[in-house]
Amino acid sequence: GRPGRQSGRLVVLDASFGLRGGPACDARGTVQNIVDGRGANDIYASTRLCGDPAPNRAKQLIVTYRCDNRPPIRVVANEGQLLRLPC
């Protein structure tokens, strides 16, 4: 593999940014691109991921991902926080 890459293959199964049980946008493709492109497993939870589905409300980024063939992992970050995806 390329230098600086994590050894595990990280696959984003689902990612949404918005209100729990309320309006949210699909950030899956964006999150996967960040992981693939930078080789970085830190995702900043912000409206830059997929827009602002709930203006002036505190939103969350919820990501479900799989590392290699291990069981899926679900992680949550509040808007403005860095979400780490350990792999």
C-alpha positions in Angstrom: 0.0 0.0 0.0 0.9 3.7 -0.1 3.0 5.1 2.8 1.0 6.7 5.5 -2.1 4.6 4.8 -3.8 2.7 7.5 -3.6 -1.0 7.0 -7.3 -1.8 7.4 -9.9 -1.1 4.7 -12.5 1.2 6.1 -16.0 1.0 4.5 -18.6 3.5 5.5 -21.9 1.7 5.6 -24.0 4.7 6.6 -23.5 8.3 7.6 -26.1 10.9 8.4 -25.8 14.5 9.6 -28.7 16.1 11.3 -31.2 15.7 14.1 -31.7 12.3 15.7 -35.1 11.2 14.5 -35.5 14.4 12.6 -34.2 16.0 9.3 -30.8 14.7 8.3 -28.7 14.5 5.1 -26.8 11.6 3.7 -23.1 12.1 4.3 -22.0 8.6 3.5 -20.2 9.4 0.2 -18.5 12.4 1.6 -17.2 10.6 4.6 -16.0 7.7 2.5 -14.2 10.1 0.2 -12.4 11.8 3.1 -11.2 8.5 4.5 -10.1 7.2 1.0 -8.6 10.5 -0.1 -6.6 11.6 2.9 -6.1 8.3 4.6 -7.3 10.2 7.6 -9.9 8.7 9.9 -10.9 12.0 11.5 -14.2 13.5 10.2 -15.2 17.0 11.2 -18.9 17.1 11.9 -20.2 20.1 10.1 -22.7 21.3 7.5 -19.8 21.0 4.9 -20.5 17.3 4.8 -23.9 17.4 3.1 -25.6 20.7 3.9 -27.7 22.0 6.7 -30.9 19.9 7.2 -31.9 21.8 10.3 -30.7 25.4 10.5 -30.0 26.9 13.9 -30.3 23.5 15.6 -27.6 21.4 17.2 -26.9 18.5 14.9 -25.1 15.2 15.1 -23.0 13.1 12.7 -23.7 9.4 13.0 -21.5 7.0 11.1 -21.7 3.3 10.9 -18.6 1.7 9.4 -16.8 -1.6 9.0 -13.1 -2.1 9.3 -11.9 -5.1 7.2 -14.3 -7.9 8.0 -15.0 -7.0 11.6 -18.6 -6.3 12.8 -19.9 -2.8 12.0 -19.1 0.0 14.5 -21.4 3.0 15.1 -19.9 6.3 16.3 -21.6 9.7 17.0 -20.2 13.2 17.2 -21.9 16.5 17.9 -21.7 19.3 15.4 -18.3 21.1 15.6 -16.6 18.0 17.0 -14.0 15.7 15.3 -15.3 12.2 14.8 -12.6 9.5 14.9 -13.1 6.3 13.0 -10.5 3.8 14.5 -9.6 1.1 12.1 
